[in-house]
Structures are given as structure tokens and as C-alpha cells.
Amino acid sequence: MDIDNAQGIGTDPQTERTYQKIARHLKQRIQAEGWSTGDRLPSERVLATDFGVSRTSLREALLALEIAGIVEIRVGSGVFILPHENNVETASHSFLSGDPGPFEFLEVRRVIEGQAAYSAAFKGSNEHIEKLEIIVNKLLATQFDDDEEFNYFDREFHMQVAESSGNTVLVQMVQWMWDIHKGPLWKVWYHDTRSSGNRARSLEDHKEIFNFIKNREADLARTAMTAHVDRVIQRFLKF
């Protein structure tokens, strides 16, 4: 199936993201093949091959369909059809509005935040470093089940790294990327992949990034930041 020739519903097909096109065609396939509530979809490998797309784009499409109440993703078990009455397809959902998908966002974040960490270590002021230390200590002190507090200080940490770079364009770009976290596509994926192991690893990453910035080890700070984002990418690929 040629996804590039997909026709949108209420959206200009020329401006649709790839995952939107996949989601629309997959929804049509569910209806055309008469799959019923509780049926399990074919594997990601099979669907990606059928649609001629990457598995990352397919995963973003499945997240969009889950938000629309069409399917349920059960981590480790598969993707299952939900009752028709669960469908909540409205313009407020990323399925229609076209927010960037998690993988697309993370690819850019890896580059931008890596440079921000490098610049913060290279030219951040002592005052910047002190502010960053306060934030990282608050982040390390958060409780595992307090998502709101963790997410707040997580964002503050990355924003402070950008501020410490002294580059206003980097600050604006990092702010924009973190605002995407408010979108439903990201929230659904993040919630489904929470674990104590992921949280512990994330905290260690933040501590390591801070120490390299504090010690003015710019290359290592950039490497630590990109490795941190790489681990988040792997988390997306495994959900």
C-alpha cells in the first residue's frame, strides 16, 4: 500500500505526517476486514511491511489510534481492537491535529540538547552551574510515584542546561521541544513505559550530565546528553 498517496479526512493530505496516513489506512483496514472487538492486530513487522513504512512510524500511528479509542496497546502482548463506542476521534487528538510523533521529536532533541550541554559546560557561568545543581538535587529527591514533580524538575533541568549555553536560539528550541511533552501522543507513550528501572536510569543520566557540565568537560557533557536521549529512544522502540 502506498502511504504517500493516502487521502486524509478533514486534513490536507499534503501536510499530513506519515503516522497520520498510516493511522487512517489502518483504521480503514480494520473496518474493511471486519476485525471485531478484542481481535489482535498482526505483528508490527507484518504491518510495517504491508504499509511499506518504518516500525517507528507504525508505532506512532498505533499510539494515535490508541488515543482515538480504536485500539489498545498492551505492552508485551500486542495491539487489540476496542469497542466502537470507545472511539473518540476529534480534532483535539494528535490522530487528526498532526503533532510530531515521539520518535521524530527525539531525533531532533538528541542533536539540539547535545549541543546545549556542550555549550553549557564550555561557557556556562558559575551562577548557571549553581542553579543547575539546585535543580538536579530536587530532581534526585523526587518520589517515584510523583510524576508531576519529576516531570517539572526534568523540564527545568533541561531548560537550565539550555539557559547555561548562553545561546537564545537553543533556549527557544529546547522550550519548544519540551512543550511537545504536553501533547497526548507523548503522554500516552510515556505513561505506558514507566518503570522503576527507567526512572533510576534517568536520574543517573541527569546526575552524570550535570557533573560533566560542572567540571567543564564539554565533549563528555554532550556525549552524556546524547546517550541519555538514546536511552529514551530505545525505550520507545521497546514499548
N, C-alpha and C positions, 0 to 999 in steps of 0.2 A: 504494500500500500504506500502510495506517495504522499507522505505527510505534508510536503511543501505545497501540494495542491489542495489542501484541506480548506473547506469553506466554513467560516465562522458563523455563529448565531448571535446577532446583535453586536458583533465586533468586526472591525475591518480585518479580513484575513491576511492582509499585507503587513499588519502591525502586530499580529498575534505572536506570542512566544511559542517556541517549539512544544513545550509541555502542554500548552493550551490546546494546540492542534491534536496532540496525541490524546489528551483527555476527551476531547469532543468525539474523536473517532472511536475511542474505546467505549465511550458511553453508547454510541450508535451500534457498535458491535454487540454490546450486552443486550440491547433491545432486539436487534435483528436475529440473534442466535437463540433468543428465548431463555437466557440464563435466569434462574429463579433465586429467590431469597435463600441465602445460605450456601449457594454454589461457590466453589473455589475457582478463581481465575487461573489460567495457565501460568506457568512459571515466568519470572522476569525475563529469563533468557529467551524463552519462546516468544513472548510478546515483543521484546525488543527486536528480535529477528523478523517477526511478522510485519512490524511497522517500519523497519529499516532505520532504527534510531539507537542512540546510546542508552545504556542502562541507567545512567544518571538522569537523562531527560525523562525516561519512563518513570523513574521513581518520583520525580517532581510531578508528573501527570497523575500518578496514583495518589499522591498527597492532596492534589487539587480535587480529585474525585471523592476522597475521604471527607474533605471539608464540605463538599456539596452533598454529603449524606448518601452517596451512591454505593460506596464500598467501605469496608472496614479492613485496615491493615493490622494483622495480628503478628507481632514480631516473632519470627522463628516458625510461624505456621503457614503464612500465606496471606492472600487478599481475598475477601469474601464479599458477595453481593448482599446489600442491605435491603430491607423492605422499601418499596417505592414511596411509602408515606414519609420516610426519613429524608427524602430529597429536599434540600433547602437551597436550591440553586438561585442565587440572587446576585445582583451587581456588586454587592459588598464583598463577595468572595473572590479570592485570587484566581479561581477557576475562570472567572469572567474578566476581572479587572487587570490581570496580567502583571502582578508584582513579580520581581525577579525570583527565580527559584533558589533554594538553599545552595545548590552546588555552584550555580552561576555566580552568586554572591560571594561564596567562599573563595573561589578562584581569584577574584579581584582583591578581596580582603587580604589574602596571602601576600600579594605584592605591595599593596599600599601600607599595611601595618608593619610589614618587614622593614620598609624604608623609614617609617616613623620611629621604630625602635632604634634603628641605626643612628638617625639624626639626633634622637633624644640622648643617646649615650655620647655622641660626638660633641654636641653643643648645648645640651640642657644645662640650665643654671642650677646652683646648689639649692635654690628655693624650689625649683621644679622637682628635684630629686627628693626633697623633704616632703613635698605634697604627695608624691608618688608612693613614698614609704608609708605615709599615714593611710592611704587608700589600700595598699596591698595588705597591711596589717588588719584592717577592717574586713577585707575580703577573706583572709585566712581565718578570721574569727566567726564567720557566718555559720549557722546551723545547716545541716544537710537538707532538712525539710523546709527551709525558709527560702523558697525560690525567688520571692520578690526582693529580698535583701541581697541575695547573691547576684541576681541579675543587675541590680542597681550598682553595686560596687564593681562588678565585672565591667559594665559600661564605663563607669567613672575611671577605672584603671586605664582602659584603652584610650579614652579621651584625654587623660592626663599625659599618656605617652605621646600622643599627637601634639598636645599643647607644648610639651617639653622639646619637641623638634624645632620649634620656632618658625615653622612653615604654615602660614594661614591656609593655604590650599589643602595641605594634608589634613589640617584640623577639620575643614569643611567636608572633605571626602570621608573621613572616618565617622564624623557625625551622621552623614547621610547613610552610610552603611549600617551603623548601629540602629538608626531609626527603622530600618527594614525589619529588625527583630520584632517590631510591634505587629507585623503582618501575620495573618493566620497561617500561611504556608510554613513559615519558620516555627511558629508556636506549636503547631501540631507535631511537626517532626521532632522538635526539641523535647517536648513532653514525653513522646513515645520512646525516646532513647536515654532518658535519665537513669543513672545508676550511681551507686556509691563509688564504684571504681572510676567512672568518668569524672565525677566531681573531684575525687582525690588527685587524679592526674592533672586536671585543670588547675587546681590550686598549686601544685608543684611547678607547673609551667609558669604561672604568674610570678611565683617567687624567684624562679630562675631568671626570667626576663628582667625583673627588677634588679637583681644582683648584678647582672651584666651591665645594665644601664648605669647603676650606681658606681661600678668600678671602671666606667668609661671604656668598656670593651665593645666597641661599636659593631664589629663584624659578628661577634658571638651573640650580641643582643638581637641582631637581625636574624641570625640562624635560629635562635631560640624562639623568636616570634613566628617565623615561618613554620618551624616544626610544630608549634602549638596549633596553628591553623591546619596543618597537615593532619594532625590527630583528629581534629573536628571533621575534616573531610572524610577520613577513614570511618569515623563514626556514622556519617551519613551513608557511606557505601555499604555498611553492615546492617542497617536497620531492617 
